[in-house]
């Protein structure tokens, strides 16, 4: 062997070459060795692919640090062992779905085989399905757990899987860490039960599709408006993902008759050939949809990511141009529409609530306060919103919720962000606006005029390698040691430290506790600074890569529709002042 590897990497390579791995895998490893590709060989074997609190994610390929039959197998064997131990006296079942990515169907079948080999009944979707439908299936079928094989909107070379618990939500404490501990015990390929038991694997499709669509239809709050605006001109793209299976069906089920699919992106394809990134947060991913929308004078354009849990949307602004709404704007619009609809229907009794993450716009908090509805703020991640819904089930009624990263949920029959239900609701609220002689963008401006114009921006910094990770740690340490006294000319009045779970009143110097047992809250490395004029800055390092995100929120009154452009320019300039002042570069 002519390559030079460190001892631990070499040990893993030797283990795979000498162990009970298939011939194709060994041949691929030998090819890496013979080609002298030290970089690729090292990256494939320098560590074991991490099973994190949400599951697995990595590049597809051979090696201990790649998504393949053996790393997926080890994770699933550990999970099987945990599930069997957690439900010793129950008839255990799991549900499995997958997206359109490379190897997704094969991984889904592999996972089904391993679960069945461990005595667990499996409900396996017969073809690709959206992530939120997997969440629904777990509850519908009474499963103890579930898996969806997906890497969301990551580049084509990635795949992964997310682990769900019996409430249909992604696993949280204490199960997440306990599962990780069980997976870490699988140290040999010989520990994995690969031989499936066919009679324990049951294929599912329409028996879940139909009730799921019916529940989405039940979310509609103004069905008469939809009837009057049935010809609402809608453009939709699944960006080569799973949304094609159910978004058109959901829109049709509600009564929308004028839906145009972007044909170039309608076929599921894990290579995502028409985009650089299948991420609806990026305008480039929606360009084909925007082009179609302009050509047919559409009222609304929507795009879902590959596993259809997030949605991007846009409508014509007051200049006649298509404006893409960001995640904060759309989350706010959905809640604004629902709060008004529930109020008009006499459904607000004081026992309703909304849930969102701490880095999502405070406009939602303000609107909830106006309507006498509780707004729960959780840590980033929809699993925490789901935790709030679970804990309040039967006590308070969930209206809806969301997060700034384009994920929204209406109703509680799904316990994860749901782009299928969100597309249906966005179409309905656009129909409502049109029924009142307005556009979706007009509705946005009306919301701002009533509640103030909130403008948010995200600054994401990636710092490479060990030095980068240390630099991020130092940035957080510096912010804690020397928090800013003012931001963009306004005094800092409050500092929330979610790592220490403390809240500082900067004016009095008094510190109080952020309750550790509060719903959706636990210790996390997040800092937030609040100023007298309503500016908020949140700092949150990534837990899985050397990256730090800064969420900046500013606000001003919006006096009139005509003042929109000037107010927008002022807020945008203020955000840039915040970024420059705090050196968020």
C-alpha positions as CSV (number, residue, x, y, z in Angstrom):
1,X,0.0,0.0,0.0
2,X,1.5,3.3,-1.1
3,X,-0.8,5.7,0.7
4,X,-0.1,7.2,4.1
5,X,-3.0,7.1,6.6
6,X,-3.1,7.8,10.3
7,X,-3.3,4.7,12.5
8,X,-7.0,4.9,13.3
9,X,-8.0,5.4,9.7
10,X,-5.8,2.6,8.6
11,X,-7.3,0.3,11.2
12,X,-10.8,1.0,9.8
13,X,-9.7,0.4,6.3
14,X,-8.1,-2.9,7.3
15,X,-11.3,-3.9,9.2
16,X,-13.5,-3.4,6.2
17,X,-11.1,-5.2,3.8
18,X,-10.8,-8.2,6.2
19,X,-14.4,-8.3,7.6
20,X,-17.7,-9.7,6.3
21,X,-18.3,-7.0,3.8
22,X,-19.5,-7.7,0.3
23,X,-17.1,-8.1,-2.7
24,X,-18.2,-4.9,-4.4
25,X,-17.5,-2.9,-1.3
26,X,-14.0,-4.4,-0.9
27,X,-13.3,-3.8,-4.6
28,X,-14.3,-0.1,-4.3
29,X,-12.0,0.3,-1.3
30,X,-9.1,-1.4,-3.1
31,X,-9.7,1.0,-6.0
32,X,-9.3,4.0,-3.7
33,X,-6.1,2.5,-2.4
34,X,-4.7,1.6,-5.8
35,X,-5.5,5.1,-7.2
36,X,-3.5,6.7,-4.4
37,X,-6.5,8.9,-3.5
38,X,-5.5,9.6,0.0
39,X,-7.9,12.4,0.5
40,X,-10.9,10.5,-0.5
41,X,-9.8,7.4,1.4
42,X,-9.2,9.4,4.5
43,X,-12.5,11.2,4.3
44,X,-14.3,7.9,3.9
45,X,-12.7,6.2,6.9
46,X,-11.2,8.8,9.3
47,X,-14.3,8.4,11.6
48,X,-17.5,6.5,12.0
49,X,-20.5,8.3,10.4
50,X,-22.1,10.1,13.4
51,X,-25.6,9.1,14.5
52,X,-26.8,12.4,15.8
53,X,-29.9,13.4,17.8
54,X,-32.0,13.4,14.6
55,X,-30.4,10.4,12.8
56,X,-27.9,10.0,10.0
57,X,-26.7,12.2,7.2
58,X,-23.7,11.8,4.9
59,X,-22.3,11.3,1.4
60,X,-23.3,8.0,-0.2
61,X,-20.3,5.7,-0.8
62,X,-18.0,3.1,0.8
63,X,-16.4,3.6,4.2
64,X,-17.2,4.1,7.8
65,X,-17.9,7.8,7.3
66,X,-20.3,7.3,4.4
67,X,-24.0,6.4,3.9
68,X,-24.0,2.7,2.8
69,X,-25.4,-0.7,3.6
70,X,-23.2,-1.1,6.6
71,X,-23.4,2.3,8.3
72,X,-27.2,2.4,7.7
73,X,-27.4,-1.2,8.9
74,X,-25.5,-0.5,12.1
75,X,-27.7,2.5,12.9
76,X,-30.8,0.6,12.3
77,X,-29.7,-2.4,14.3
78,X,-29.0,-0.1,17.3
79,X,-32.3,1.5,16.9
80,X,-34.0,-1.9,16.7
81,X,-32.4,-2.9,19.9
82,X,-33.6,0.3,21.6
83,X,-37.1,0.0,20.4
84,X,-37.4,-3.6,21.5
85,X,-36.1,-2.7,24.9
86,X,-38.3,0.4,25.2
87,X,-41.6,-1.5,24.4
88,X,-41.0,-4.9,25.9
89,X,-44.7,-6.0,26.2
90,X,-46.1,-4.5,23.0
91,X,-46.7,-5.6,19.4
92,X,-44.1,-3.3,18.0
93,X,-44.4,-1.7,14.5
94,X,-42.6,1.0,12.6
95,X,-43.4,3.0,9.4
96,X,-40.8,3.8,6.7
97,X,-40.8,6.3,3.9
98,X,-38.2,7.6,1.5
99,X,-37.6,10.5,-0.9
100,X,-36.3,10.7,-4.4
101,X,-32.6,10.7,-3.7
102,X,-30.0,8.3,-5.0
103,X,-30.2,5.0,-3.0
104,X,-33.2,6.1,-1.0
105,X,-35.5,3.2,-2.1
106,X,-32.6,0.7,-1.5
107,X,-31.9,2.1,2.0
108,X,-35.6,2.1,2.9
109,X,-35.8,-1.6,1.9
110,X,-32.6,-2.4,3.8
111,X,-34.0,-0.7,7.0
112,X,-37.3,-2.6,6.6
113,X,-35.4,-5.9,6.4
114,X,-33.3,-5.2,9.5
115,X,-36.4,-4.1,11.5
116,X,-38.2,-7.3,10.4
117,X,-35.2,-9.4,11.3
118,X,-35.4,-8.0,14.8
119,X,-39.1,-9.1,15.1
120,X,-40.6,-5.7,14.4
121,X,-43.6,-5.3,12.1
122,X,-42.8,-2.8,9.3
123,X,-45.2,-0.6,7.3
124,X,-43.2,0.4,4.2
125,X,-44.5,2.9,1.7
126,X,-44.5,1.3,-1.7
127,X,-43.0,4.4,-3.4
128,X,-41.5,7.7,-2.5
129,X,-43.6,9.9,-0.1
130,X,-43.2,13.2,1.7
131,X,-41.7,13.4,5.2
132,X,-44.8,14.8,6.8
133,X,-46.9,11.8,5.6
134,X,-44.5,9.5,7.4
135,X,-45.2,11.5,10.6
136,X,-48.9,11.1,9.9
137,X,-48.6,7.4,9.2
138,X,-46.9,6.7,12.6
139,X,-50.0,8.1,14.4
140,X,-52.5,6.7,12.0
141,X,-51.1,3.1,12.3
142,X,-50.2,3.3,16.0
143,X,-46.5,2.7,15.4
144,X,-43.8,3.0,18.0
145,X,-41.3,4.6,15.7
146,X,-40.6,5.6,12.1
147,X,-37.9,6.3,9.6
148,X,-37.8,8.6,6.6
149,X,-34.8,8.1,4.3
150,X,-33.9,11.7,3.2
151,X,-31.2,14.3,3.2
152,X,-33.7,17.1,2.8
153,X,-32.3,19.8,0.5
154,X,-28.6,18.8,0.7
155,X,-26.5,18.3,-2.5
156,X,-27.2,15.2,-4.6
157,X,-24.3,13.2,-3.2
158,X,-25.9,13.1,0.3
159,X,-28.5,10.9,1.9
160,X,-29.6,10.2,5.4
161,X,-32.4,9.3,7.6
162,X,-34.5,10.8,10.3
163,X,-35.8,8.9,13.3
164,X,-39.3,9.5,14.7
165,X,-41.1,8.3,17.9
166,X,-44.6,7.1,18.6
167,X,-46.1,10.6,18.7
168,X,-45.0,11.2,15.1
169,X,-42.3,13.7,16.0
170,X,-38.6,13.4,15.6
171,X,-37.0,11.9,18.7
172,X,-36.2,14.2,21.7
173,X,-34.6,13.6,25.1
174,X,-34.3,11.1,26.7
175,X,-34.8,8.9,23.6
176,X,-32.3,10.7,21.3
177,X,-29.3,10.2,23.5
178,X,-30.3,6.7,24.5
179,X,-30.6,5.7,20.9
180,X,-27.2,7.1,20.1
181,X,-25.7,5.0,23.0
182,X,-27.4,1.9,21.7
183,X,-26.1,2.5,18.1
184,X,-22.6,3.0,19.4
185,X,-22.6,-0.5,20.8
186,X,-22.8,-2.0,17.2
187,X,-19.1,-2.3,16.6
188,X,-19.0,-5.1,14.1
189,X,-20.9,-5.9,10.9
190,X,-21.6,-9.3,12.3
191,X,-23.9,-7.6,14.9
192,X,-26.3,-6.6,12.2
193,X,-29.3,-8.8,11.3
194,X,-29.6,-8.2,7.5
195,X,-31.8,-11.1,6.6
196,X,-35.3,-9.7,6.4
197,X,-38.6,-11.5,7.3
198,X,-40.9,-10.8,4.3
199,X,-44.1,-11.7,6.2
200,X,-43.4,-8.9,8.7
201,X,-43.1,-6.2,5.9
202,X,-46.4,-4.7,4.8
203,X,-46.5,-2.2,1.8
204,X,-48.7,0.9,2.3
205,X,-49.9,3.7,0.1
206,X,-53.5,4.7,-0.6
207,X,-54.7,3.6,2.9
208,X,-52.5,6.4,4.3
209,X,-52.7,8.9,1.4
210,X,-56.5,9.2,1.5
211,X,-56.9,10.0,5.2
212,X,-53.9,12.3,5.1
213,X,-55.4,14.3,2.3
214,X,-58.8,14.4,4.1
215,X,-57.2,15.8,7.2
216,X,-55.4,18.5,5.1
217,X,-58.8,19.4,3.5
218,X,-60.2,19.7,7.1
219,X,-57.7,22.6,7.7
220,X,-59.6,24.9,5.3
221,X,-61.2,27.7,7.2
222,X,-62.9,29.5,4.3
223,X,-64.1,26.7,1.9
224,X,-66.6,29.2,0.3
225,X,-63.8,31.5,-0.7
226,X,-62.0,28.5,-2.4
227,X,-65.2,27.8,-4.3
228,X,-65.4,31.4,-5.5
229,X,-61.7,31.5,-6.4
230,X,-61.4,27.9,-7.7
231,X,-59.5,29.2,-10.8
232,X,-56.8,30.8,-8.8
233,X,-53.8,30.7,-11.1
234,X,-51.2,28.6,-9.3
235,X,-47.7,27.4,-10.4
236,X,-46.1,24.6,-8.4
237,X,-42.8,22.8,-8.6
238,X,-41.7,19.8,-6.5
239,X,-38.0,20.4,-7.6
240,X,-37.7,16.7,-8.6
241,X,-38.9,15.6,-5.1
242,X,-41.7,13.9,-3.3
243,X,-44.1,16.8,-3.4
244,X,-45.4,15.7,-6.8
245,X,-47.1,12.7,-5.1
246,X,-49.5,14.8,-3.0
247,X,-49.4,18.6,-3.4
248,X,-51.4,18.5,-6.7
249,X,-53.8,16.1,-5.2
250,X,-54.3,18.2,-2.1
251,X,-54.9,21.4,-4.1
252,X,-57.3,19.5,-6.3
253,X,-59.1,18.1,-3.3
254,X,-59.7,21.6,-1.9
255,X,-61.2,22.6,-5.3
256,X,-58.4,24.5,-7.0
257,X,-58.7,23.8,-10.7
258,X,-56.0,25.9,-12.3
259,X,-52.7,24.4,-11.1
260,X,-49.7,24.4,-13.4
261,X,-46.8,22.0,-12.7
262,X,-43.3,22.9,-13.8
263,X,-42.8,19.9,-16.1
264,X,-39.0,20.1,-16.2
265,X,-39.0,19.5,-12.5
266,X,-42.0,17.2,-12.1
267,X,-40.2,13.9,-12.4
268,X,-38.5,12.7,-9.2
269,X,-34.8,12.6,-9.7
270,X,-32.1,12.5,-7.0
271,X,-29.6,14.2,-9.3
272,X,-31.8,17.4,-9.3
273,X,-30.7,18.1,-12.9
274,X,-32.3,21.5,-13.3
275,X,-30.9,23.2,-10.1
276,X,-27.6,23.7,-8.3
277,X,-29.4,23.1,-5.0
278,X,-33.0,21.8,-4.5
279,X,-33.6,24.4,-1.8
280,X,-36.7,26.6,-2.0
281,X,-35.0,29.2,0.1
282,X,-32.8,30.1,-2.9
283,X,-34.4,32.0,-5.8
284,X,-32.3,30.0,-8.3
285,X,-34.2,26.8,-7.3
286,X,-37.5,28.5,-8.1
287,X,-36.4,30.2,-11.3
288,X,-38.2,27.8,-13.7
289,X,-41.4,28.2,-11.6
290,X,-41.0,32.0,-11.7
291,X,-40.5,32.0,-15.4
292,X,-43.7,30.0,-15.9
293,X,-45.6,32.2,-13.4
294,X,-44.6,35.3,-15.4
295,X,-45.6,33.8,-18.7
296,X,-49.1,32.8,-17.6
297,X,-49.7,35.8,-15.2
298,X,-50.0,33.5,-12.1
299,X,-51.4,34.6,-8.8
300,X,-49.1,32.3,-6.7
301,X,-45.9,30.3,-7.2
302,X,-44.9,27.5,-4.7
303,X,-41.9,25.1,-4.5
304,X,-41.3,22.3,-2.1
305,X,-37.9,20.8,-1.2
306,X,-37.1,17.1,-2.0
307,X,-38.8,15.5,1.0
308,X,-41.6,18.1,1.0
309,X,-41.4,19.4,4.5
310,X,-40.5,23.0,3.5
311,X,-42.1,25.3,1.0
312,X,-41.1,28.5,-0.7
313,X,-43.8,30.8,-2.2
314,X,-44.1,34.1,-4.0
315,X,-46.6,36.5,-5.5
316,X,-46.6,39.8,-7.5
317,X,-45.7,42.8,-5.4
318,X,-47.1,46.3,-5.8
319,X,-44.7,46.9,-8.7
320,X,-46.0,43.9,-10.6
321,X,-42.8,41.9,-10.0
322,X,-42.8,38.4,-8.5
323,X,-41.6,38.7,-4.9
324,X,-40.5,35.6,-3.0
325,X,-41.6,35.7,0.6
326,X,-39.0,34.6,3.2
327,X,-39.8,32.0,6.0
328,X,-40.6,34.7,8.6
329,X,-43.0,36.5,6.3
330,X,-44.9,33.3,5.3
331,X,-45.0,31.9,8.8
332,X,-46.4,35.3,9.9
333,X,-49.0,35.4,7.1
334,X,-50.3,31.9,7.8
335,X,-50.7,32.7,11.5
336,X,-52.2,36.2,10.7
337,X,-54.8,34.5,8.4
338,X,-55.6,31.7,10.9
339,X,-56.0,34.0,13.9
340,X,-58.4,36.2,11.9
341,X,-60.3,33.2,10.7
342,X,-60.6,31.6,14.1
343,X,-61.7,34.9,15.6
344,X,-64.4,35.4,12.9
345,X,-65.6,31.9,13.5
346,X,-65.9,32.4,17.3
347,X,-63.3,29.7,17.9
348,X,-61.0,31.7,20.2
349,X,-61.8,30.6,23.8
350,X,-58.5,31.5,25.5
351,X,-57.2,27.9,25.3
352,X,-55.6,28.1,21.9
353,X,-51.9,28.4,21.2
354,X,-49.3,28.9,18.5
355,X,-45.7,27.6,18.6
356,X,-42.6,28.8,16.9
357,X,-38.8,28.9,17.5
358,X,-36.9,31.5,19.4
359,X,-35.1,32.7,16.2
360,X,-38.4,33.1,14.3
361,X,-39.9,36.6,14.0
362,X,-41.5,38.2,17.1
363,X,-44.2,39.6,14.9
364,X,-46.0,36.3,15.6
365,X,-45.8,36.8,19.3
366,X,-47.2,40.3,18.9
367,X,-50.2,39.1,16.8
368,X,-50.9,36.3,19.3
369,X,-50.9,38.7,22.1
370,X,-53.5,40.9,20.3
371,X,-55.8,38.0,19.8
372,X,-55.4,36.6,23.3
373,X,-53.7,33.4,22.1
374,X,-50.6,32.0,23.8
375,X,-47.4,31.8,21.8
376,X,-44.8,29.2,22.9
377,X,-41.2,29.8,21.8
378,X,-39.0,26.7,21.5
379,X,-35.4,26.0,20.6
380,X,-34.6,25.7,16.9
381,X,-36.0,22.5,15.4
382,X,-39.5,21.3,14.7
383,X,-39.1,18.5,17.2
384,X,-39.4,21.0,20.0
385,X,-42.6,22.5,18.5
386,X,-43.9,18.9,18.4
387,X,-43.0,18.4,22.0
388,X,-45.1,21.4,23.0
389,X,-48.1,20.0,21.0
390,X,-47.7,16.6,22.7
391,X,-47.5,18.1,26.2
392,X,-50.5,20.3,25.7
393,X,-52.7,17.7,23.9
394,X,-56.1,17.6,25.4
395,X,-55.5,20.8,27.4
396,X,-55.0,23.5,24.8
397,X,-55.8,23.6,21.0
398,X,-52.9,24.1,18.5
399,X,-53.7,26.5,15.8
400,X,-50.5,26.5,13.8
401,X,-46.8,27.2,14.0
402,X,-43.6,27.6,12.1
403,X,-39.9,28.5,11.9
404,X,-38.0,30.9,9.8
405,X,-36.4,28.2,7.7
406,X,-39.5,27.7,5.5
407,X,-41.2,25.1,7.7
408,X,-44.9,25.4,8.8
409,X,-47.6,23.3,10.4
410,X,-51.3,23.7,10.5
411,X,-53.3,21.5,12.8
412,X,-51.9,18.7,15.0
413,X,-52.4,15.5,12.9
414,X,-48.8,15.8,11.7
415,X,-45.9,16.4,14.2
416,X,-43.4,17.9,11.8
417,X,-43.2,20.7,9.4
418,X,-45.6,19.9,6.5
419,X,-45.2,21.4,3.1
420,X,-48.3,19.6,1.7
421,X,-50.6,21.1,4.3
422,X,-48.8,24.4,4.0
423,X,-49.2,24.6,0.2
424,X,-52.9,24.0,0.7
425,X,-53.1,26.8,3.3
426,X,-51.0,29.3,1.3
427,X,-53.3,28.7,-1.7
428,X,-56.3,29.3,0.5
429,X,-55.0,32.5,2.0
430,X,-54.1,33.7,-1.5
431,X,-57.6,32.9,-2.6
432,X,-58.9,34.9,0.4
433,X,-56.8,37.9,-0.6
434,X,-58.0,37.7,-4.2
435,X,-61.6,37.4,-3.1
436,X,-61.1,40.7,-1.4
437,X,-59.6,42.3,-4.4
438,X,-56.0,41.9,-3.1
439,X,-52.9,39.9,-3.8
440,X,-50.9,37.8,-1.3
441,X,-48.4,40.7,-1.2
442,X,-51.2,43.2,-0.4
443,X,-52.2,40.9,2.5
444,X,-48.6,41.0,3.7
445,X,-48.6,44.8,3.7
446,X,-51.9,44.9,5.6
447,X,-50.4,42.7,8.3
448,X,-47.4,45.0,8.6
449,X,-49.7,48.1,8.8
450,X,-51.6,46.5,11.6
451,X,-48.7,45.2,13.6
452,X,-45.5,46.9,12.4
453,X,-43.0,46.1,9.7
454,X,-40.6,43.4,10.9
455,X,-37.6,42.8,8.7
456,X,-35.3,39.8,9.3
457,X,-32.0,38.7,7.9
458,X,-29.7,35.7,8.3
459,X,-26.0,35.8,8.3
460,X,-24.4,32.3,8.1
461,X,-20.6,32.0,8.6
462,X,-18.7,28.8,7.9
463,X,-15.3,28.4,9.4
464,X,-13.4,25.4,8.1
465,X,-11.6,22.7,10.1
466,X,-10.6,22.5,13.7
467,X,-9.3,26.1,13.7
468,X,-12.7,27.2,12.4
469,X,-14.6,25.4,15.2
470,X,-12.3,27.0,17.8
471,X,-12.9,30.4,16.2
472,X,-16.6,30.0,16.6
473,X,-16.3,28.9,20.2
474,X,-14.2,32.0,20.8
475,X,-16.8,34.3,19.1
476,X,-19.5,32.9,21.5
477,X,-17.2,33.3,24.5
478,X,-16.4,36.9,23.5
479,X,-20.1,37.7,23.2
480,X,-20.8,36.3,26.7
481,X,-17.8,38.0,28.3
482,X,-18.5,41.4,26.6
483,X,-22.1,41.6,25.4
484,X,-22.8,44.7,23.3
485,X,-24.2,47.7,25.3
486,X,-26.1,49.0,22.3
487,X,-26.9,47.9,18.8
488,X,-27.5,50.3,15.9
489,X,-27.9,53.2,18.3
490,X,-30.4,51.5,20.6
491,X,-29.5,50.3,24.2
492,X,-29.4,46.6,24.8
493,X,-32.1,46.0,27.5
494,X,-32.1,42.2,27.7
495,X,-29.7,39.3,27.1
496,X,-30.9,35.7,27.0
497,X,-28.3,32.9,27.4
498,X,-29.8,29.5,26.6
499,X,-26.6,27.7,27.5
500,X,-26.7,29.0,31.1
501,X,-30.5,29.3,30.9
502,X,-30.3,32.8,32.3
503,X,-31.9,36.1,31.4
504,X,-30.1,39.4,32.1
505,X,-32.0,42.7,32.6
506,X,-29.3,44.9,31.3
507,X,-30.8,48.0,32.8
508,X,-31.1,46.8,36.4
509,X,-28.3,44.2,36.2
510,X,-30.7,41.5,37.6
511,X,-30.4,38.0,36.3
512,X,-33.3,35.5,36.3
513,X,-33.6,31.9,35.2
514,X,-35.0,30.7,31.9
515,X,-36.9,27.8,33.2
516,X,-35.1,24.6,32.2
517,X,-38.4,22.6,32.3
518,X,-40.2,25.1,30.1
519,X,-41.8,23.4,27.1
520,X,-39.5,23.2,24.1
521,X,-36.5,24.6,26.0
522,X,-33.4,22.9,27.3
523,X,-29.7,24.1,27.6
524,X,-28.4,25.1,24.1
525,X,-25.6,27.2,22.9
526,X,-27.7,30.2,21.8
527,X,-27.4,33.9,22.8
528,X,-30.0,36.6,22.1
529,X,-29.7,40.4,22.5
530,X,-32.8,42.6,22.6
531,X,-32.7,46.4,22.3
532,X,-35.0,49.2,23.4
533,X,-36.2,49.8,19.9
534,X,-37.2,46.2,19.2
535,X,-34.0,45.0,17.4
536,X,-33.1,41.4,18.2
537,X,-29.9,39.5,17.4
538,X,-29.6,35.8,17.9
539,X,-26.3,33.8,17.7
540,X,-26.4,30.1,17.2
541,X,-23.5,27.8,16.3
542,X,-24.3,24.6,14.4
543,X,-24.0,21.4,16.4
544,X,-22.9,19.3,13.4
545,X,-20.5,21.5,11.4
546,X,-18.2,24.6,11.9
547,X,-20.8,27.1,11.2
548,X,-22.4,30.0,13.2
549,X,-25.7,31.7,12.3
550,X,-26.8,35.2,13.3
551,X,-30.4,36.1,13.0
552,X,-31.1,39.8,12.9
553,X,-34.5,41.3,13.3
554,X,-35.5,45.0,13.1
555,X,-38.8,46.7,13.0
556,X,-40.5,50.0,12.3
557,X,-44.2,51.1,11.9
558,X,-45.6,50.9,8.4
559,X,-47.8,54.0,8.1
560,X,-49.3,53.2,4.6
561,X,-49.0,51.0,1.6
562,X,-47.3,53.8,-0.2
563,X,-44.6,54.0,2.5
564,X,-43.6,50.3,2.0
565,X,-40.6,50.9,-0.2
566,X,-39.1,53.7,1.9
567,X,-39.6,51.7,5.2
568,X,-38.2,48.6,3.6
569,X,-35.1,50.5,2.5
570,X,-34.7,52.0,6.0
571,X,-34.9,48.5,7.7
572,X,-32.5,47.0,5.2
573,X,-30.0,49.7,5.9
574,X,-30.5,49.2,9.6
575,X,-29.8,45.5,9.4
576,X,-26.6,46.2,7.5
577,X,-25.6,48.6,10.3
578,X,-26.2,45.8,12.9
579,X,-24.1,43.4,10.8
580,X,-21.2,45.9,10.4
581,X,-21.3,47.1,14.1
582,X,-21.2,43.5,15.5
583,X,-18.7,42.4,12.9
584,X,-20.8,39.5,11.8
585,X,-18.5,38.6,8.9
